[in-house]
Amino acid sequence: MSTSTHLSAPCPASTRKGSAPLRTNRATTPAPAPRRPDLERQSITFTIGLYLFICTALLGTHLLAAGHDDAQVPAPLVTTTAPTGATPSGISLPTGATAVAP
């Protein structure tokens, strides 16, 4: 038989030092304190939820805006017709020559 003392066994009263009470039956001990919140899991869940919310909002905005194609197109800033006798840019004419419009 072993001569070692199990750690959960109460110490004999003669060898105890201090004022701590002896261990009692576990059935009479108070219930453990409520669990603390798991902050890492909560932060991951929040981040994923926020990401999904933003994606859904952007997709909804895109789909709603796609149905409104009745916006006016602004007039072009550059004209494509040249007045009569105008010289095309980048071409130099010999001195005294006149450009002929097609």
RAUR-V553556 format. One record per residue. N is the residue number from 0. RES is the residue in one small letter. PHI is phi in whole degrees, 0 to 359 (NA if undefined). OMEGA is omega in whole degrees, 0 to 359 (NA if undefined). D_CENTER is the distance of its C-alpha to the mean C-alpha in Angstrom with 2 decimals. Layout:
# RAUR-V553556
n=N res=RES phi=PHI omega=OMEGA d_center=D_CENTER
n=N res=RES phi=PHI omega=OMEGA d_center=D_CENTER
This chain:
# RAUR-V553556
n=0 res=m phi=NA omega=184 d_center=63.05
n=1 res=s phi=281 omega=179 d_center=60.36
n=2 res=t phi=259 omega=181 d_center=61.08
n=3 res=s phi=280 omega=180 d_center=57.48
n=4 res=t phi=264 omega=178 d_center=55.92
n=5 res=h phi=291 omega=185 d_center=52.73
n=6 res=l phi=294 omega=182 d_center=49.91
n=7 res=s phi=272 omega=179 d_center=49.41
n=8 res=a phi=284 omega=179 d_center=53.13
n=9 res=p phi=291 omega=179 d_center=54.26
n=10 res=c phi=284 omega=175 d_center=56.27
n=11 res=p phi=297 omega=184 d_center=59.94
n=12 res=a phi=298 omega=184 d_center=60.79
n=13 res=s phi=287 omega=182 d_center=63.13
n=14 res=t phi=262 omega=182 d_center=60.50
n=15 res=r phi=285 omega=176 d_center=57.68
n=16 res=k phi=237 omega=180 d_center=57.02
n=17 res=g phi=99 omega=185 d_center=55.11
n=18 res=s phi=249 omega=180 d_center=54.62
n=19 res=a phi=292 omega=181 d_center=51.79
n=20 res=p phi=288 omega=177 d_center=52.79
n=21 res=l phi=291 omega=179 d_center=53.50
n=22 res=r phi=293 omega=181 d_center=50.90
n=23 res=t phi=253 omega=179 d_center=51.33
n=24 res=n phi=295 omega=183 d_center=50.68
n=25 res=r phi=293 omega=180 d_center=46.96
n=26 res=a phi=291 omega=182 d_center=47.66
n=27 res=t phi=263 omega=180 d_center=48.47
n=28 res=t phi=284 omega=181 d_center=45.49
n=29 res=p phi=292 omega=181 d_center=42.87
n=30 res=a phi=294 omega=179 d_center=39.65
n=31 res=p phi=295 omega=180 d_center=36.75
n=32 res=a phi=295 omega=179 d_center=34.25
n=33 res=p phi=299 omega=182 d_center=31.21
n=34 res=r phi=293 omega=176 d_center=28.27
n=35 res=r phi=282 omega=180 d_center=25.62
n=36 res=p phi=293 omega=178 d_center=22.04
n=37 res=d phi=273 omega=188 d_center=19.91
n=38 res=l phi=291 omega=180 d_center=17.20
n=39 res=e phi=295 omega=179 d_center=15.45
n=40 res=r phi=295 omega=180 d_center=15.26
n=41 res=q phi=296 omega=181 d_center=14.21
n=42 res=s phi=291 omega=178 d_center=11.25
n=43 res=i phi=294 omega=179 d_center=10.11
n=44 res=t phi=297 omega=179 d_center=10.94
n=45 res=f phi=297 omega=182 d_center=9.19
n=46 res=t phi=296 omega=179 d_center=5.70
n=47 res=i phi=295 omega=178 d_center=6.83
n=48 res=g phi=298 omega=179 d_center=8.44
n=49 res=l phi=295 omega=178 d_center=6.05
n=50 res=y phi=299 omega=180 d_center=4.41
n=51 res=l phi=294 omega=178 d_center=8.21
n=52 res=f phi=297 omega=180 d_center=9.32
n=53 res=i phi=296 omega=179 d_center=7.95
n=54 res=c phi=298 omega=179 d_center=9.40
n=55 res=t phi=295 omega=179 d_center=12.42
n=56 res=a phi=295 omega=179 d_center=13.00
n=57 res=l phi=294 omega=179 d_center=13.05
n=58 res=l phi=295 omega=178 d_center=15.27
n=59 res=g phi=297 omega=178 d_center=17.44
n=60 res=t phi=296 omega=180 d_center=17.94
n=61 res=h phi=297 omega=181 d_center=18.89
n=62 res=l phi=291 omega=179 d_center=21.29
n=63 res=l phi=290 omega=181 d_center=22.82
n=64 res=a phi=286 omega=181 d_center=23.40
n=65 res=a phi=292 omega=181 d_center=24.99
n=66 res=g phi=281 omega=183 d_center=27.81
n=67 res=h phi=253 omega=179 d_center=28.99
n=68 res=d phi=265 omega=182 d_center=30.92
n=69 res=d phi=271 omega=179 d_center=33.78
n=70 res=a phi=289 omega=181 d_center=32.71
n=71 res=q phi=286 omega=176 d_center=35.55
n=72 res=v phi=273 omega=181 d_center=35.47
n=73 res=p phi=293 omega=179 d_center=36.63
n=74 res=a phi=294 omega=180 d_center=40.01
n=75 res=p phi=294 omega=182 d_center=40.10
n=76 res=l phi=277 omega=182 d_center=40.77
n=77 res=v phi=251 omega=177 d_center=43.20
n=78 res=t phi=276 omega=182 d_center=46.42
n=79 res=t phi=256 omega=178 d_center=47.62
n=80 res=t phi=253 omega=180 d_center=51.32
n=81 res=a phi=254 omega=177 d_center=53.58
n=82 res=p phi=293 omega=180 d_center=56.69
n=83 res=t phi=298 omega=177 d_center=60.08
n=84 res=g phi=86 omega=181 d_center=61.22
n=85 res=a phi=282 omega=179 d_center=57.80
n=86 res=t phi=266 omega=176 d_center=57.30
n=87 res=p phi=296 omega=182 d_center=54.30
n=88 res=s phi=288 omega=178 d_center=52.13
n=89 res=g phi=92 omega=180 d_center=52.58
n=90 res=i phi=244 omega=177 d_center=56.16
n=91 res=s phi=259 omega=180 d_center=59.05
n=92 res=l phi=264 omega=175 d_center=62.39
n=93 res=p phi=298 omega=182 d_center=65.72
n=94 res=t phi=300 omega=178 d_center=67.57
n=95 res=g phi=89 omega=181 d_center=69.41
n=96 res=a phi=273 omega=178 d_center=67.60
n=97 res=t phi=243 omega=179 d_center=65.89
n=98 res=a phi=282 omega=179 d_center=62.89
n=99 res=v phi=250 omega=179 d_center=63.64
n=100 res=a phi=283 omega=180 d_center=61.15
n=101 res=p phi=289 omega=NA d_center=60.80
